[in-house]
Amino acid sequence: MTARVETPFGPMIVYGTVIPYANEPQLDDGTPARKWEAHVAAIERQGDDWRRLRTDHPGVPLIVAGDFNQSRDGSGYYSSRQGEERLTSRLSDADLRCLTDMDVDATGLRPGRHLVDHICTSPELRIDGSVLCWPVGEGNVRLSDHPTVAVDLCLASALPA
Protein backbone atom coordinates (compact mmCIF):
# COMPACT_ATOMS: atom_id res chain seq x y z
CA MET A 1 0.00 0.00 0.00
CA THR A 2 1.30 3.45 -0.89
CA ALA A 3 0.08 6.84 0.29
CA ARG A 4 1.20 10.38 -0.26
CA VAL A 5 0.65 12.16 3.03
CA GLU A 6 0.83 15.84 3.90
CA THR A 7 2.92 16.60 6.97
CA PRO A 8 4.03 19.84 8.64
CA PHE A 9 7.29 19.34 6.71
CA GLY A 10 5.57 18.91 3.35
CA PRO A 11 4.50 15.82 1.41
CA MET A 12 5.94 12.37 2.08
CA ILE A 13 5.28 9.03 0.46
CA VAL A 14 4.74 6.02 2.71
CA TYR A 15 4.97 2.54 1.20
CA GLY A 16 3.71 -0.19 3.55
CA THR A 17 4.73 -3.74 2.78
CA VAL A 18 4.68 -7.37 3.75
CA ILE A 19 7.34 -9.25 1.80
CA PRO A 20 6.43 -12.97 1.65
CA TYR A 21 7.93 -15.33 4.21
CA ALA A 22 10.37 -18.15 3.39
CA ASN A 23 7.75 -20.82 2.80
CA GLU A 24 5.17 -18.82 0.85
CA PRO A 25 3.64 -21.64 -1.20
CA GLN A 26 3.12 -19.81 -4.50
CA LEU A 27 4.22 -16.94 -6.68
CA ASP A 28 1.87 -14.10 -7.66
CA ASP A 29 0.83 -15.99 -10.80
CA GLY A 30 -0.21 -19.02 -8.73
CA THR A 31 2.67 -21.29 -9.69
CA PRO A 32 4.30 -23.23 -6.84
CA ALA A 33 7.25 -21.50 -5.20
CA ARG A 34 10.42 -22.98 -3.76
CA LYS A 35 11.65 -21.81 -0.36
CA TRP A 36 12.47 -18.05 -0.47
CA GLU A 37 11.43 -17.79 -4.16
CA ALA A 38 8.30 -15.67 -3.56
CA HIS A 39 10.32 -13.53 -1.13
CA VAL A 40 12.96 -12.68 -3.74
CA ALA A 41 10.35 -12.16 -6.47
CA ALA A 42 8.49 -9.67 -4.26
CA ILE A 43 11.72 -7.79 -3.52
CA GLU A 44 12.30 -7.44 -7.28
CA ARG A 45 8.75 -6.21 -7.92
CA GLN A 46 8.70 -3.84 -4.96
CA GLY A 47 12.20 -2.56 -5.78
CA ASP A 48 10.80 -1.44 -9.13
CA ASP A 49 8.00 0.37 -7.26
CA TRP A 50 10.46 2.14 -4.95
CA ARG A 51 12.67 3.30 -7.80
CA ARG A 52 9.63 4.51 -9.79
CA LEU A 53 8.31 6.44 -6.78
CA ARG A 54 11.67 8.16 -6.35
CA THR A 55 11.79 9.03 -10.06
CA ASP A 56 8.15 10.18 -10.30
CA HIS A 57 8.32 12.25 -7.09
CA PRO A 58 11.81 13.80 -6.99
CA GLY A 59 12.69 15.41 -3.68
CA VAL A 60 9.66 13.94 -1.89
CA PRO A 61 10.81 11.82 1.05
CA LEU A 62 9.96 8.12 0.81
CA ILE A 63 9.42 5.78 3.75
CA VAL A 64 9.25 2.02 3.12
CA ALA A 65 8.13 0.15 6.21
CA GLY A 66 6.59 -3.13 7.23
CA ASP A 67 7.22 -6.82 7.61
CA PHE A 68 10.24 -7.55 5.42
CA ASN A 69 10.38 -11.16 6.68
CA GLN A 70 14.14 -10.79 6.78
CA SER A 71 16.57 -10.11 9.59
CA ARG A 72 19.01 -7.44 8.40
CA ASP A 73 21.50 -7.51 11.28
CA GLY A 74 23.93 -10.07 9.88
CA SER A 75 22.73 -12.76 12.29
CA GLY A 76 21.11 -14.98 9.66
CA TYR A 77 18.23 -15.37 12.14
CA TYR A 78 15.61 -15.35 9.38
CA SER A 79 16.86 -14.71 5.88
CA SER A 80 18.53 -16.16 2.83
CA ARG A 81 21.77 -14.91 1.36
CA GLN A 82 20.08 -14.25 -1.99
CA GLY A 83 17.20 -12.39 -0.32
CA GLU A 84 19.56 -10.23 1.74
CA GLU A 85 21.67 -9.39 -1.30
CA ARG A 86 18.66 -8.56 -3.49
CA LEU A 87 17.03 -6.39 -0.82
CA THR A 88 20.28 -4.53 -0.17
CA SER A 89 20.69 -3.94 -3.91
CA ARG A 90 17.09 -2.84 -4.51
CA LEU A 91 17.14 -0.45 -1.53
CA SER A 92 20.36 1.04 -2.90
CA ASP A 93 18.84 1.36 -6.40
CA ALA A 94 16.08 3.51 -4.90
CA ASP A 95 18.52 5.46 -2.67
CA LEU A 96 16.91 4.04 0.47
CA ARG A 97 18.65 3.04 3.68
CA CYS A 98 17.43 0.68 6.34
CA LEU A 99 17.27 2.39 9.74
CA THR A 100 16.50 -0.82 11.63
CA ASP A 101 19.21 -3.24 10.50
CA MET A 102 21.11 -3.12 13.77
CA ASP A 103 21.74 -6.00 16.16
CA VAL A 104 19.15 -5.20 18.81
CA ASP A 105 20.95 -7.21 21.47
CA ALA A 106 24.23 -5.36 20.89
CA THR A 107 22.45 -1.99 21.02
CA GLY A 108 20.68 -2.83 24.27
CA LEU A 109 17.18 -2.57 22.76
CA ARG A 110 16.56 -6.27 23.49
CA PRO A 111 13.08 -6.96 22.13
CA GLY A 112 13.60 -10.70 22.64
CA ARG A 113 14.12 -11.61 18.97
CA HIS A 114 15.87 -10.22 15.92
CA LEU A 115 13.89 -7.68 13.90
CA VAL A 116 12.17 -8.73 10.67
CA ASP A 117 9.99 -5.60 10.57
CA HIS A 118 11.94 -2.67 9.19
CA ILE A 119 11.83 1.02 8.38
CA CYS A 120 13.76 2.41 5.41
CA THR A 121 13.94 6.01 4.25
CA SER A 122 15.27 8.19 1.48
CA PRO A 123 18.13 10.61 2.29
CA GLU A 124 15.76 13.53 2.90
CA LEU A 125 14.85 11.94 6.25
CA ARG A 126 16.98 11.21 9.31
CA ILE A 127 16.38 9.66 12.71
CA ASP A 128 15.42 12.32 15.24
CA GLY A 129 16.38 10.63 18.49
CA SER A 130 16.68 6.88 18.43
CA VAL A 131 15.18 3.63 17.19
CA LEU A 132 12.67 2.17 19.64
CA CYS A 133 11.60 -1.46 19.91
CA TRP A 134 9.65 -3.56 22.29
CA PRO A 135 8.97 -7.27 22.66
CA VAL A 136 5.98 -9.14 21.31
CA GLY A 137 2.98 -8.62 23.56
CA GLU A 138 4.50 -5.93 25.79
CA GLY A 139 1.78 -3.92 27.46
CA ASN A 140 -1.90 -4.54 26.86
CA VAL A 141 -1.84 -4.35 23.06
CA ARG A 142 -0.24 -6.91 20.79
CA LEU A 143 0.62 -5.07 17.58
CA SER A 144 2.37 -7.96 15.81
CA ASP A 145 3.74 -11.47 16.12
CA HIS A 146 7.18 -9.82 15.85
CA PRO A 147 8.97 -7.31 18.04
CA THR A 148 7.66 -3.84 17.24
CA VAL A 149 9.98 -1.14 15.93
CA ALA A 150 9.52 2.60 15.61
CA VAL A 151 11.61 5.66 14.79
CA ASP A 152 11.08 9.39 15.13
CA LEU A 153 12.03 11.05 11.87
CA CYS A 154 12.85 14.58 10.81
CA LEU A 155 13.97 16.23 7.62
CA ALA A 156 17.71 15.89 7.16
CA SER A 157 17.87 19.63 6.44
CA ALA A 158 16.48 20.29 9.95
CA LEU A 159 19.52 18.74 11.64
CA PRO A 160 22.60 20.78 12.42
CA ALA A 161 25.53 20.14 10.09
N, C-alpha and C positions, 0 to 999 in steps of 0.2 A: 504494500500500500504506500502511496506517495501523496504528500500534501505540501502545498506551498502555504506557509503560515506567515501572518504579519506579526512582528514583534516590535517592542520599543526600539530595537536596533535596526529595523527594516525587515524585508522579507527573508525567509529561510525556507529551504526545502528539507522535509523530513521523509526519509524512506524507511519504512518499517518492514522487517523481513523475518521469515523463518526459513533457513536453509535446511533442506532435508537431512535427516539423521543417517547414520551409516547403513542401516538395513532397510531403508525405504524400498518397498518391493517393486516399484515400477517408475519408469521415466514419465515425463509429461504426456508422451504420446501413447501411454498404456503398455509399452513393451516391458518385459521383465528387466529389472536392473540388478547388476552385481553389487556387492558390498561397496559403498562409497561412490558408486557411479552416478546416482541421482544427485548426490551432494555436489560433485564436481560439475555436473551439467548445469545445476542451478547457479553455481558461482559464475560460470561462463555467461549465462543468460543475464544474471543480475549485474555482472560487471559491465556488460554492454549498456544496461540501463543507467548505471552510475556515470559512465563516460558521456553518454548522451545528455543526461541532466546537466552535467558540468559544461558541456558545449552549448546547449540550448539556453542556459541561464548563467552566462559569465558573470563572475563577481558575486553571485548569490550563494551564501554559505549552504553547504549540504551536510546533513547528518544522516548516516546510515546506522540503524540500531535494531537490535532484536536478537533472536536465538540463532546464532551462527552454527550451532551444533559442532563446534570446533574449539578446543582449547588452543590458545595462541601464546602460551607462556613458555613453550619449549619443553614442557613436561611429557608430551605425548599422551596425556591423560585420556583425551578423546579426540582423535584426529587421525588423518592419514597423511603421509608425506606429500602425496600428490595434491590433496586438498589444501594443505597448508601452503604449498608453493603456488598453487593457482590463486588462492585468495590473496596472498601477499602481492602477487603480480597484478591482479585485477584492481586491488585497492590502489596500488601505485599508478596504474594506467589512468585512474580517475583522480589522481592527486588527493587521495584520502589516507589518513593515518588512524590506526587503531589506538584508542586511548586506554583500552582495558586489557592489553596483552601482557600485563605484568604478572609475576608470580605472587599471588595473594598471600601466601604463607610468608615469603621473604619480606614483603612490605608490611606485614603485621595486620593486614585487613582480615585475615582468617575467617572466611565465610563457611569453612568446613569442607569445601570441594573447590576444584579448579573452575574457573569461569568458562562457560560456553556461550553466554549471552554477552554481547559486545556493543560498544559505541565507537563509531568512527566518524571523523569530521574532515572537512576540507580545511585548507590553511587559514581561511578567514576567521576560524574559531579556535579558541584556546581554552584549556581548563582554568577556571577561576576558583581556586581553592584546591580541592583534592578529589580523587575518585573515592566513592563510598560503596561499600557492599555489606550485605548482611546475609546470614544463613537462611536456608529454606525454612519457612514456617516461623521465623522470628516475629514476635508480637502476635497480635490477634488476627492478622490478615496474611494469608498465603498468596503471594503474587505469582509464584511460579514453582515448578518442580526443580528449579535450579537456584543457586544463590542469586540474589538480586544485585544489580549494579546500577549506579547513578553517577552523574558528573554535573557540576555546575559549570556552565560555559559562558564565555564572554567573547566579544569581538577581539581579535588579535590586536587591532589598532587601538583598543582601549587599554592595553597593558603598557606599562613603562618600558622603554627600550633597554 
